[in-house]
Amino acid sequence: MVLRAAALAFGLVELIAPRPFVNFWMDLAAADDDVELRSWVYTAARLEGVVLVLWALKSRRTDPSES
């Protein structure tokens, strides 16, 4: 249940604002500040957000323990 809620929250953030989300994680991951991301990275983040949201909503609907 917590995993689905986290996936839903991260997915929605990636859908709504992929650029700040990706930039935040890249600032944590990269040692140098001179890393340039390609433009498709933000599109990929948005697609990842779609997958996370769909997974969270689908697993909630099909989970037999949630009655």
C-alpha positions in Angstrom: 0.0 0.0 0.0 2.8 2.4 0.9 4.7 1.4 -2.3 1.7 2.1 -4.4 1.1 5.5 -2.8 4.8 6.4 -3.3 4.6 5.3 -6.9 1.5 7.3 -7.5 3.1 10.4 -5.9 6.3 10.2 -7.9 4.5 9.4 -11.1 2.2 12.4 -10.7 5.2 14.7 -10.1 7.0 13.2 -13.1 3.9 13.8 -15.2 3.3 17.4 -14.1 6.9 18.7 -13.7 9.5 16.3 -15.2 12.2 18.9 -15.5 12.6 19.9 -11.8 12.2 16.3 -10.8 15.0 15.0 -13.1 17.2 18.0 -12.3 16.9 17.3 -8.6 18.0 13.7 -8.9 20.7 14.5 -11.4 22.2 17.1 -9.0 22.3 14.4 -6.4 23.8 11.8 -8.7 26.3 13.8 -10.7 29.6 14.9 -9.1 30.2 17.7 -11.6 27.8 20.5 -12.4 28.8 20.4 -16.1 26.5 17.4 -17.0 24.1 18.2 -19.8 21.0 16.1 -20.2 19.6 15.4 -23.6 16.1 16.7 -24.3 14.6 13.1 -24.5 15.4 12.5 -20.8 12.5 14.7 -19.8 10.2 12.8 -22.1 11.4 9.5 -20.7 10.7 10.8 -17.2 7.2 11.7 -18.2 6.7 8.2 -19.7 8.0 6.7 -16.5 5.5 8.8 -14.6 2.7 7.4 -16.8 3.8 3.9 -16.1 4.1 4.5 -12.3 0.6 6.0 -12.2 -1.0 3.3 -14.2 0.7 0.6 -12.1 -0.4 2.2 -8.9 -4.0 2.6 -10.0 -4.1 -0.9 -11.6 -2.6 -2.7 -8.6 -5.1 -0.9 -6.3 -8.0 -2.1 -8.4 -6.8 -5.7 -8.6 -5.5 -6.2 -5.1 -7.7 -8.9 -3.4 -6.5 -7.9 0.1 -8.0 -4.4 -0.2 -11.7 -5.1 0.3 
